[in-house]
Amino acid sequence: MKDKIFEYVRENYGCIPDYPWESSPECAVLRHTKSRKWFALFMEVKRSVFGLGEGMVWVVNLKCHIPERECLIAEGKAFPAYHMNKKQWTSVLLDGSVDEASLFNLMDQSYEMTQ
């Protein structure tokens, strides 16, 4: 799913992933082309962080309007952001629980909110 998202933002916004951490070379950040602010953070975290048991899961942290964020959390499709401000950021699992079109819509929203 990460690769599809990377392709989507490259085609729509001209963004390419940035890998800023030597200690976590697989973690990626997407930055707004004008403001250079992060609009997405991809990382692999312990499932237990979200109360989901054992193992690891890939997530993307996105900036999101509060009503939509609350709805996603209530539906179990997202969680308060791991490692970010929990008021406007949310963590979305990249395990197929959120469909591709919805993820692209969230990407668009996050990109717009970080101008």
C-alpha positions in Angstrom: 0.0 0.0 0.0 2.9 2.4 0.7 4.1 2.1 -2.9 0.6 3.0 -4.2 0.4 6.0 -1.9 3.9 7.1 -2.9 2.9 6.8 -6.6 -0.3 8.8 -6.0 1.4 11.7 -4.3 4.2 11.8 -6.8 1.6 12.0 -9.7 -0.7 14.4 -7.9 1.7 16.7 -6.0 5.2 16.0 -7.2 6.2 14.7 -3.8 8.7 11.9 -3.2 9.4 10.1 0.1 12.1 11.5 2.4 13.9 9.1 4.7 15.3 11.4 7.4 16.3 8.8 10.1 19.5 6.8 9.8 18.3 4.6 12.7 15.0 3.9 11.0 15.8 3.9 7.3 12.4 2.3 6.3 10.4 5.1 7.9 9.4 7.8 5.4 8.0 11.3 5.5 6.1 13.1 2.8 6.5 16.9 2.7 4.3 19.5 1.2 6.0 20.8 -2.0 5.6 24.5 -1.0 5.7 24.7 2.8 8.0 21.6 3.3 5.8 20.7 6.3 5.1 17.0 6.8 1.8 15.8 5.6 2.4 12.1 6.1 4.7 9.9 8.2 5.0 6.2 7.5 6.3 3.9 10.2 6.2 0.4 11.5 5.0 0.2 15.1 4.1 -2.5 17.6 0.4 -3.5 17.2 0.2 -3.3 21.0 0.5 0.5 20.8 -3.1 0.4 19.5 -4.3 -2.4 21.7 -4.2 -4.9 18.7 -2.1 -7.7 20.2 1.3 -8.9 19.1 3.5 -8.1 16.1 4.2 -5.1 14.0 2.0 -3.0 11.7 2.7 -0.3 9.1 0.8 3.0 9.8 0.6 6.4 8.2 0.1 9.5 10.3 -2.0 12.1 8.6 -3.3 15.5 9.5 -7.1 15.3 9.5 -10.1 17.5 10.2 -11.3 16.8 13.7 -14.9 15.6 12.8 -13.5 13.1 10.2 -10.7 12.0 12.6 -13.3 11.2 15.3 -15.5 9.3 12.8 -12.5 7.2 11.6 -11.5 6.5 15.2 -15.1 5.5 16.1 -15.3 3.2 13.1 -12.0 1.5 14.2 -10.3 2.6 11.0 -7.8 4.9 12.7 -6.3 5.7 16.1 -5.1 8.8 17.8 -1.8 9.6 16.2 1.1 7.6 17.5 4.1 9.9 18.1 2.3 13.1 16.9 -0.2 15.7 18.2 -3.3 13.7 18.8 -5.7 16.6 18.3 -5.4 16.9 14.5 -3.3 13.9 13.5 -4.4 10.3 13.2 -2.7 7.0 12.6 -4.2 4.9 9.9 -3.3 1.2 9.6 -1.9 0.2 6.2 -3.3 -3.4 6.6 -6.2 -3.0 4.2 -8.7 -2.0 6.8 -9.0 1.4 5.0 -9.6 1.2 1.2 -7.3 2.8 -1.3 -9.8 5.6 -2.3 -10.3 6.6 1.3 -6.5 6.7 1.9 -6.0 8.9 -1.1 -8.8 11.2 0.1 -7.0 11.4 3.5 -3.7 12.2 1.8 -5.4 15.0 -0.1 -6.8 16.4 3.1 -3.5 16.2 4.9 -1.7 17.8 2.0 -4.2 20.7 1.9 -4.0 21.2 5.7 -0.2 21.6 5.7 0.0 24.4 3.1 
